[in-house]
Amino acid sequence: MDPFDAGAGGLLRQPKAVWATAGASVVAFMGIGLVDPILPSIAQGLHATASQVSLLFTSYFLITAVAMLLTGFVSSRIGGRKTLLLGLAFVVVFAGLAGTSGTVGQLVGFRAGWGLGNALFVSTALAVIVGAAAGGSAAAILLYESALGLGMACGPLLGAVLGNVSWRYPFFGTATLMAIGFLCITAFLKEQPRPARKTSVLDPLKALGHGGLASAAVSAFFYNYTFFTVLAFTPFVLDMTPYRSGAVFFAWGVLLAVFSVIVAPRMQARFGSLKVLGGSLVLLAADVLVLGYGGHTAAIVCTILSGAFIGVNNTVYTELALGVSDAPRPVASAGYNFVRWFAAAAAPYFAPKIEEWTDLHIPFVVAAVTAVLGALVVVVRRKALTREAEELEPKHAAEDGVGLFADADRPN
């Protein structure tokens, strides 16, 4: 069945519960790139350095990484609907508080609370969408992917529009939108069936004992360092107004969405996942080197172009993480995310520090090296990463209740 078919079960004919969850997912993913265009404005408004402001990403993703061990534990006990609402409530409260911050320390702390809420929400959203969707998982997953891409693209744009008035407004805007999402899910989403087996906090860590899943997680760790160097450090390099910076990252997000949803699956079908991933990582490494050493125009072009490579990588890594081991998909995804999000926390902190210790170019050299390291892990561990997902489908279908059950492991 064509997931875009407007007939029964198609992408455009889904229950209100699915649209409510997908809409809230857009806003949740907007929160990742929301602060990009306003990082220089925040630094100026709170009299902070680039490395201090970059802690907004570090605190957010550090909490997100740790929370990945808790999301399955929580949702398997209180259910998907309550977990979504709990996550949304955290985001509403802490995003609103972030807008009232008087110091960069307060803002970093509130952003950490926001990260906890976002982890609870996005780790549950896809499972809820798949469970509530009409016509099977294909259209539901495509809808979720589209929500992710739209959120990543629109986050910088919203940050630019509201941030041009005041750096505080994007935080208030996010709190308002998530409050609307809370009301929509309360009204339209019924409680979903709980998993047959309750998840332990240690289950994701035990799943990493599988060599293939551990290899995917380590490779993704190196890749995510590169990804979030681009996302969190490049705005200081571009040194543009919120509007112009927002436009650059909007174009970046559009490429990310298109290559994640449309291009990557076709490339995988033609060349194979590991070849596509290895090649994309090497091209990303070359791209960030030109970004770091080229002129201002080259930096803009390479920032936008990186969205294409990031979109491809996100899609391939997701499928590897979910299909390479025999662990239940929610558990495997949580373990994988636990590892890779630590890099998302590290890059925003270390990139500006490295610049302070050396010069503007070296953070991008480090980012290029980590991308190559990610590709090397894929090459060296290719045998452990080539286990076919189809062999695991019957087991996962019995455990998950759906053919493809994942949490939000794309920023992926």
VENURWO-V154456 format. One line per field, one symbol per residue. psi: psi as a letter, one per 20 degrees, with the letter a starting at -180 (. if undefined). A space follows every 50 residues. Layout:
psi=???
//
This chain:
psi=poiipiapirhimqqhhghgggghhghghhhgjhigijghhggghjlrrg hghiihgghghghgghhhihghgghihiqgghgghgghggggghgghhij pirhggggghhghghgghghghihgggggghiqqjahghgghggghgggg ghghghgghgghihgqihhhghgggghhhghghghhhiprpqpqqhpqpq highhhhiiphgghggggghggghgggiggghhhhhghlrqhgghhggig gghggggghghggghhhghgiqghggggghgghhghghghghiragghgg ghgghhhghggggggghghghiihrjqqghgghggghgghihhhhgghgh ghghghhdahhhhhgghgghghhghhggghkhhijjpphhhighghhhhh jrhoorankqi.
//
